[in-house]
Amino acid sequence: MPRFVHDFVDQLAAELASSRRELEGVLERTDALAALHARALDLAAELKRPLTAEDLFGRVSSEKERAQLQLLVARATAWGGNPAFEVGRGAGGRLESGAGL
């Protein structure tokens, strides 16, 4: 079958590749949000009260745990998400980016 420059098949292949990358990002973000949610649920049960982002991020007990939370935040925000990780700041605040962890 002859191939032509920028034919419809190429356009479909490009769209398919783009959609797969987007889906991978959504799945990555979803996994990170699920992990953060599980941590928040555990802490809420321990504290027996509603949580704030400060509660979750302020309770890290080691540098290893801090790094894990920073990675989760980075994964959750890397694909254009807008999770409620900020504490008294506008979008893109230090905690939302993980810089404050």
N, C-alpha and C positions, 0 to 999 in steps of 0.2 A: 504494500500500500504506500503510495507516495506521501511524503510529508511536506507541508507548506509552512513558511515562516509565520509564526503566531496564528496558527489555525485554531479552530474551536476546541480541539482536543487539548492543545496546550493551555488554553484558557481554563478549561475544566480541571486539568491537572494542577494548575496554580491555585485555583479556588479550593480544591480538595486539600492540598498541602496547607493552605492558610487555615482552613477549618479544623484540620487535625491539630495544628499548633495551638489554635485558640482553645480547643477542647482539652488538650493537655494542660494548658494554663488554668482552665476552670477546675479541672480535677485536682490539680496541685493546690489551688486555693481552697477548695472544698475539704481536702484532707487536712490542711493546716487549721482551718476554722473548726473542724471536728475535734482536733487535738486540743485546741484552746478551749473549746466548749467543755470538753471532758474535764480539763483542769479546773475550769471555773465552777462546774457542778460539784466537784470534790471539795473545793474550798468553801463554797456556799453551804454545803452540808456540814463542814467542820465549824464554820463560824455561826451557822444557824441564823443567817440574815442575808438580805440581798447584797450583791457585790457591786463595787465600782472597779474600773480599770486599775485604779491605784491599789486596791486590795490585792488583785492578782499579781501585778507587777512588783508591788512593794514587799511581797512575801517570799522572794527568791532567797534561798538559803546558801547558795554556792555559785561560784563563777560558771560551773558547768550548767546549772539550771538556768542562769541568766542567759548564757549562750543559746541554750535550747529555746527559750522564749523568744529571743531576738530572731532566731531562725524561723520560728513559726510565724512571727509577725511579718517578717520579710516575705515569706511564702504567701501569706494571706493578703498582702497588699501589692505584690508584684504584678498582678494581672488586672489592675484597675479597680480593685475592691475598695470599699470604704467602710471597713469595720470600725466599731466604736471603741477604739483603743486610746482615744485622746482623753486627756484629763484637763479640763479647763482651757483648752487651746482650740484653735481652728483646725481645719483639715490640714494634714501634713505636719502636725505637731511632733514634738520629740518622741512621745510615747507611740504615736501611730507609726512612725518610721522605725521604731525600735531603738532609736538613739538614746532614749532616756532609760533604757533598761540596764 
